Amino acid sequence: MLCSCKYRHTRSYVVIHLFVFLCIAVFAVGCGKAAVGEQSTSVDTPVSASGAVNINTASAAELEKLNGVGPALARRIIEHREKFGAFKRTTHLMLVPGISEARFLKMEAMLAVE
């Protein structure tokens, strides 16, 4: 027995609670980093009058200024747009090979579909 309280603290009970605590801590740290990343990218990206990059009309150079988008990924976005037509929602950008949910979430605030 780990303590003298009336509840029986087994090793598995302690391990489960430690795991839950660590999960919550990791989630909290991850949320803080996402908020900081969104603030820093909004200054570097050229934006339209609405405040976001239109992924249906943006050039490769404009797409490259988005967080996490390089020349190869910008080319794939444009190729996807030409092959399948305009994006109907910003989330459809995740259909482009190389854009994971994590990468999309980093640039989501800067995207628009018009």
C-alpha positions, 0 to 999 in steps of 0.5 A, spaced: 500 500 500 502 506 498 499 511 503 494 510 509 488 513 506 482 509 505 482 508 498 486 502 495 492 505 491 495 500 486 500 501 482 496 501 476 491 506 479 497 510 480 500 509 473 493 511 470 493 517 473 500 519 471 498 518 464 492 522 464 496 528 467 502 527 462 496 527 456 493 533 459 500 537 460 502 535 453 495 537 450 496 544 454 503 545 451 501 543 444 495 548 444 500 554 447 505 553 441 499 553 436 497 560 438 504 562 438 505 560 431 499 563 428 501 570 431 507 570 427 505 567 421 500 572 420 505 578 419 509 574 414 504 572 409 501 577 404 493 577 405 487 579 401 482 585 403 479 579 407 485 578 411 487 571 408 490 568 402 485 565 397 487 558 395 484 558 388 487 564 385 494 564 389 500 564 385 506 559 387 510 565 390 504 567 395 502 560 397 510 559 399 509 564 404 504 560 408 507 557 414 510 550 412 509 551 404 515 550 400 516 550 392 514 543 391 508 543 396 506 550 392 506 546 385 502 540 388 497 545 390 496 548 384 497 542 380 491 539 384 487 545 383 488 545 375 486 537 375 480 537 380 478 544 380 477 550 385 477 548 392 470 548 395 473 549 402 479 550 405 479 543 409 479 540 402 487 543 402 488 536 406 487 532 399 493 535 396 499 530 398 504 532 403 498 537 407 497 533 413 492 535 418 497 538 423 500 542 417 493 545 415 492 547 422 498 551 422 496 555 416 488 555 417 487 562 419 491 565 413 486 561 408 480 563 404 476 560 399 472 565 394 
